[in-house]
Amino acid sequence: MKHLTLIMSSLALTLLSGCDDDVKVVEKDVVFTNTIVEVVEVPTPVIVEVAKGDTPDIQLGTRADYLINDMAQSDLKTKLESCKDGPFYKTDFSIGHRGAPMQYPEHTKESYTAAARMGAGVIECDVTFTSDKELVCRHSQCDLHTTTNILAIPELAAKCSAPFTPADSASGTPASAKCCTSDISLAEFLTLEGKMDGANPQATSVDEYMQGTPSWRTDLYATSGTLMTHKQSIELFKALDVKMTPELKSPQVSMPFDGMTQQQYAQKMLDEYTQLDVPSNRVYPQSFNLDDVKYWINNNPDFANQSVYLDGRDSEAGFDPSNPDTWQPSMEELVTDGVKILAPPIWMMLSINNNNDIVPSQYAINAKAAGLELIAWSLERSGPLNEGGGYYYQSIADVIDNDGDMMTVVDVLAQDVGVMAIFSDWPATVSYYASCNKMPASI
């Protein structure tokens, strides 16, 4: 602010007439009082647009609205309701688990594309191999009988590890089959079509066996799922402008396989990103096998910081997320091994307190205290939650009784546990939450 003061006590004005002999002198006081000139700085308005990443055509549909409407009244519900008009955008908090398999055949081009359209900033290709050691996207090396039409193609069905066997009602034996990617060549694999994962255990024919889609999913988009090689998925993800999280699947054949060792298999997966000019900071390699993760950390330093240890230790006898003595290795030992990102199932990170609130588990608390980042799996995989949610919600089943509780779980994982991302079979649900909470856009 500037003050300018001008003071004059009087001013004599003399008027002279050039031809008049008379001269009149007129005196008049003109007084200037203290005058303050104030310069006010007015800030220029700055409009900050919520970042939308590079995908302005995000489409979330109506499922998030349904889940929010199903919530009990709370501050969280009110906040989520306030975001119904967006803007919605792509974030790395939302990971497409096998794409968007709640409605699209998993690990297909269609499923991946749907996940990207729903705002997933990261998409998963589970990686396994064919008989000629080519890498392809499948959740399991031996799931072709439930996720593809292989049994409907006689010449390929004949190559399956175990052929289709009809159910025997007299003995109570369910229908079965086992078809692996390692049973067929890459060329043969690419002739298959993806279908919704499922099988009918009461089937007496191949057609019946293939009609096993859970009732809460759909076959509307399952007529011609396009299977993909690992390299094809990389090219697609580049075109969709999303990051990538390949999971190295455990072989269901003896290793070495035709001369390929486990380490060569692990290295081959990363090499395909390098060959296709994908920067390592856009790749999150993951495995349930800690030795795979340690191999990447020790031999591929560019990928080390983003290597993910998928924690499946709940399958081990005696494992208890509330008891650190049952965790082998401990959180601190994982950090010493170079692990920076740990990805357990949702239930292992949650528990219930005395007020019946969902809170972080001891497992989650210790992991964060050790300096580990956390990723949760998998949302939208349990079907309706009116009966407790099954496997993914087992530690909090007593307080899960409607689909709206899913949003409460997401909020606790994000705000209280502090996860960096959530895998979801329907990424739109997580994308809605992330956009509503103004999480960073994926770049």
N, C-alpha and C positions, 0 to 999 in steps of 0.2 A: 504494500500500500504506500502511496506517495502523497505527502502533504505539501501544497504550494500556497504560501501566504503572501498576499500583496497588500500593503498598508500605505495609504496616503492621507495626510492630515487635512490638506486643502489644496485647491488648485485655482490659481488666478488666471482668468481668461481675459486677455486684452484685445479689444477690437479696434482696429485702426482703420481709418478711412483715408485713402491716399489723397483725396482732394479736399477733405473737410478739415478746417482749422481746429474744430472742437474735438477734443479727445475725451471719451468717456471710459472711465475704468470701472468695470463691474466685477465685484468679488463675490464668489459663491463657493461655499464649502461643499465639496463632494467627498463623501466618506465611503471607503471600501472596508467592509468588516472582514474578519478572518474568513477566508474562503478555503474550503478543503475540497480538493479534487481527489476522489477515491477511485483507484483502479482495481476492479474486481476481476479475479481470474475465474472464468467459467469453464469447468472441465468439458472437454469434447466427449459426447456420448460414444461409448465403444460397444458395438454389438458383437457378442461372441456366439457364433453358431455352433451347436453341438456337432462334433465331428461325426461324419458318417462313413469314414473309411473310403474305400473305392467301390462300394456296392450300394448305390442309392436306391436300388429296387428291392430292398429287404421286404419280405412278405411273411408275416407271422401267423396269419389266420386267426381263428377264434378260440383255439384251445386255451391260451393263457387267460382269456376272458372267462372261460368256463371255470378254470381252476380258481381264479380270484373270486368269482361269485360264490364258489363253494366254501370259501374260507369263513371261519367264525369272525365276527366283527372285532377289529383290532386296529391299532395305528398302522401296522404293516399293510393290512387290507386297504385302508384309506389311501395310503401312499401309492400302492400299486394301481388302484382304481384311477388315481389322478393322472396316470401315464397312458391311458387308453388310446390317446390320439398321437402318441409318439413324441418326438421322432425316434425311430428304431434304427439301429445300425449294427455293423459287424464288430464283434469283440473276440479277443482271444480267451475270454472267460468262458465262452461257449464252444465246446468241442463236440463235433459230430461223431458219436460212437457208432462205428461201422456205417456212417452216413446218417440216414434217417430211417432206421429199420422198423420203427413202430408202424409205418405204412408202406414203405418201399423195401423190396428185397435187399438185404444187407450186402455191402461190398459190391454194389453195382454202380454203373455210371449214373443211373437215375437216382439212386439213393444219395450218392455224393453230391450231385447237382442240387437236390432238394435241400440238403444240409447247408450248403453255401447260401442258397436263396433265403434260408431262415436265419442268417446271421452268424453261423458258425465261422469263427476266424481260424479254426484248426480242425482238420478232418483226419480220421484214422483209416489207414489201410493195414489190416492184419496180414502179415507176410508169411507165406509158406512156399513150398516148391513142388514142381512137377517131376515126372520120371526122368526128364532130361535136364533137371536141376535149374529150371527157370523159375524166377520168383513171381508169385501171383498173390492176389488179395483174397483171402479166405479167413474166417475166424478160427478155423481148425483145419489141420491137414486132412482130417478124415470126417468132413461134414457134408460132402457133396450129395449124399443120399437124402439129406434133409433140407439143403439150401439150393439145390439145382434140380434139373430134370433128367439127370444122368440115368436113373432107373428106367426112364421111358425110352431110352435109346439102346436097343438090345446089344449092339456091338460094343458099346462102352460099358453097359451094365455087366457084361461078361468079364470085364477086366477088374471089377471091384474086388477089394480084399475079401469081402464076405457078401455073397449074393443075397437078394431079397428072399426072406423066409416068412411065409404067412403066419399069422397068429394061430395058435392051437387052443381053442376054448376048452377042450377036454383037460389039457394039462395046465392051462393057465399061462402058457408061454406066449409072450407078446411078439408081434411082428418085428422083424429086424433086418438090417442091412448095414454094410460098412463100405463106403466108397471114399477113397483118398485121392488127393491131388497127385500124390506120388504113384498112383496106379496108372496114370495116363500122361501123355505128352502135352506140351504146351499147345500144339496145334489142336489136339483133341479137346483140351480144356476150353479153348476159345469158341468151340462149337456149342457149348452148353449155354443154357439160359438160367438166370437166377430166379428163385421163387422165395416166398416167405418161409422163414425157417420153421420147420415143424414136421411131424410125422404122426400118423394114426397107429397107435400100438395094437389096435383091434383089427387091423386090416387083414383081409384075406387075398388081396390083389394089389399090384403095384399102384394102380389108379387110386385105390382107397388109401394106401399108405402115404401117398403124396398129398392127400387132403388133410393136413394136420395143423393148419394155421390156427393159433389161439383165437378164441372168440372176440377178444378185445383188440385184435389187430384187423387187418383187412387184406383181401386179395384183389382189390380194385386196380392196383398198379403192378400186379405180379404176373402179367401175361408174357413179358419178354424182357426180363432183367438182363442188362448187358454186363457180362463178367469182364474183369480187367486184369491185366498183368500189373506188377508193381510199377514198371516203367510207364505204362499207360496212365496209371493213377497219378503219378508225378506230373506228367504233362497236363492232365486234366486239372489238377490242383493249381498248377502254374496259371492256367487259363482262367480259373475261377478266382485267382489272387487270394488263396488261403495258405496258411501254414500247414505243416504236415507232421503227423505223429504215427510213424510206422511201428507196429508191434511185431517183434520177432517171435513167431509162434514156436512152441516146443515141438520138435519132430516126434511123430508117432511111429517112426521107423528107426532102426538102429543107425547110429552115427559112428564112424563116417558112412555116408550114403554115396555109393558109387565113387568113392574117393574124396568126397566133400566132407571136411571136418566141421564141427560145430563152430569153431572160430572162423573158418572160411565162409561159412553160411552167414555169420554175424557181420563179417567184413563186406561180403557181397552186397548186403542190403544198403550199407552206407555208401559203398562205391557207386551205386546207381544214382544217388543224389549228386555226387561229384561229377559223374559222367554227363548228367543233364543240367549242369551249371546251376544247381540250387544252392544258395548260400547256407552254410551250416546253421546260422541263427534262425532259419525258418523251418528247422527240422527238430523234432523231439523224439528220438528213438527210445523205445520202451521194451521191457521184457520182464516176465515173472522170474526169469533165471538170473539171479544176482551175478553169476559168473559172466553172462553176456554183457551186463551193464558195466562191470569192472573191466572187461576187455575193451569196451569202447572208451572208457575213461582213460585207460592206460595206453591205448594205441591210436586213438583218434582225438587228439586234444581239441580240435575245432568243434567236435560234437560233445565234449565232456560235460560242459556246464548244463546242457539241456538233455542229458541222458536220464531216463526215468526208470526207477525201480518200482515195478508193479508188485504190491505186497499181497501175496496170496497165502500168507502163513496161517490164516485162520483155518486152513485145511489140516494143519498139523495138530496132533493130539496135545491137549494141555494149553494151547495158545489162548491167552485172555487179554483183551485190550485194556483191561483195568489193572493188570498186574505186570509191571515192567520186567519182573524176574522171568517171565515166560517168553520174552522177546529175544530171540537169538537170530542174528546179531542185535545188539541194542541200538538205539538211535545214535548214540555217540560213536559206536563202531561203524555204523553206516557212513557217518560224516568223515571219519578217519579214512574209510575206503574211497572217499572222493564223491560219494553220492550227494547230490544237491536237491533232487526232486523225488519225493516218495508219493506213490499213488495207491492208497488202500480203497476198499469198498466203502460206500457211504456209512454203513452201520458202525464200522470200526472207529469212526471219528466222533460218534455221538453217544450221549447217554442221557438219563433223566435225573433231575435233582429232586430234592424233597418236596418241591412245590409243583412237581410234574411238568416242569419246563424242560425243553430240549436244550442241552448244553454240550460243550466240547467234552469228549472223553479224555481219560488220562493219557491214552495213546496220542491223541491230537495235541494235548498240552505239552507232552514230552518231546514230540517231534518238532514243534515250533520252537521250544526252548533250546533244542540242539541246533537250530538254524536251518532246518529242512523246510523246503517249500512243499506244499501238499496239493494234490489233484484228486478229486473224488470221482468214483464210478459206481453205478451208472444210473442216472435219473431216467424216468419214463420207461423202465424195463420191467416193472412189476405188475402192470395192469392196474385195475381199480384198487384203491387203498382202503376200501371200507372194511376189510378184514385184517388190517395190520400191515400189509405191504410185503410180506414174505421176506426173502433173504436180505434184500438191501436195507430193510428197516428193522431188522430183528432186535436190535438193542433198544429201540424206542417204540416197539409195536404197541405197548400199553397206551400210548397217547396218539396213535395214528388210527383214524377211523373214517376219514373222507379224503377225496382227491385234493381238496384245497390245502391239506396239510403238507402237500408237496412244496408249496411256495414257502411255507414256514421252514421246512428243512433247508431249502436253498438259502434262505436268509440267515439261518444259523451257521451254515457252512461258510457263507461269504463274510458275515460280519463278526461272528464269534470265533469260529475256528480259523478263519483267514485263509481259505483255500485260494490258489491262484487260478483254478479253472474247474469246471464240472463237465464230465462226459454225459451226454444225454442221447437217448434213442429218438428224441424229438427236440432238436436244438432250439426251436422257437420258444420253448418254455424258459430256458436259461437266457436266451437273447432278450426276451421281454424284461426279465429282472435286471439284467446287466445294463440295458439302455435306460431303464427307469432310475437306476442308481448312478447314472452317468459314469460308468466305468470307461476306461480308455478305449478308444476305437482301435481296431486292428489296423496296423499299417505294414 
